[in-house]
C-alpha cells in the first residue's frame, strides 16, 4: 500500500525563491514548519493509502481522461491562511486556473471515487501550501505581515502534465516521488 495523491509540480523560479527567502526572514516563528520550495505542488486530489490494483486502474483511466484536455496556464497570486485568524493552520499561496479545468478536476474525482475512494465533500480550493502552523499564540504580527501579499502576482506557469505521486513520510518531511505522468494535449 502506498500513500498517494494526484497533482501538478510547481517549478520554483527566482521569484518563488525570493518570496520564500523574504517570508522566512521576516516570519521567524518557531511554530512555522516550511515546505521546501523545491517540493511545491498543487494537489488536485489526495488519495492517501492506495492499493497497487487501485493505482493500476486509476492510471489506466487517467491515461484516457487527461490527454482530452489541452495544456493551460495557472497563476500564483496572493497569500492567505486556512484556519481562523486566531488559530491559523496553513499559510498558502492562491492558484488561479481557467474555468474549464474544473471539468477535468471533476473527471479525476469521478475516476478516484469509482475506485473505492470516498467523494470529496469540500469544494476544491486550489492553493500551494507554503508552511504549516502549529499552536501560534500571537497571530497579529503574522496576519499584518501577510496583508501586503494579499493580491501580489507571483508567477505564471504553463501546465503540460499532471502526476500521480507517492508521498513518502520521513523525519525530515515528506518526499514526493512520481509514480506516473499524464500528458495534456500540447495545443490550445
Beta strands, then each sheet from edge to edge (+ up, - down):
strand 1: 2-9
strand 2: 32-34
strand 3: 41-50
strand 4: 72-83
strand 5: 88-97
strand 6: 127-133
strand 7: 153-159
strand 8: 161-170
strand 9: 173-183
sheet 1: 3+ 1- 8+ 9-
sheet 2: 2+ 6- 5+ 4- 7+
end
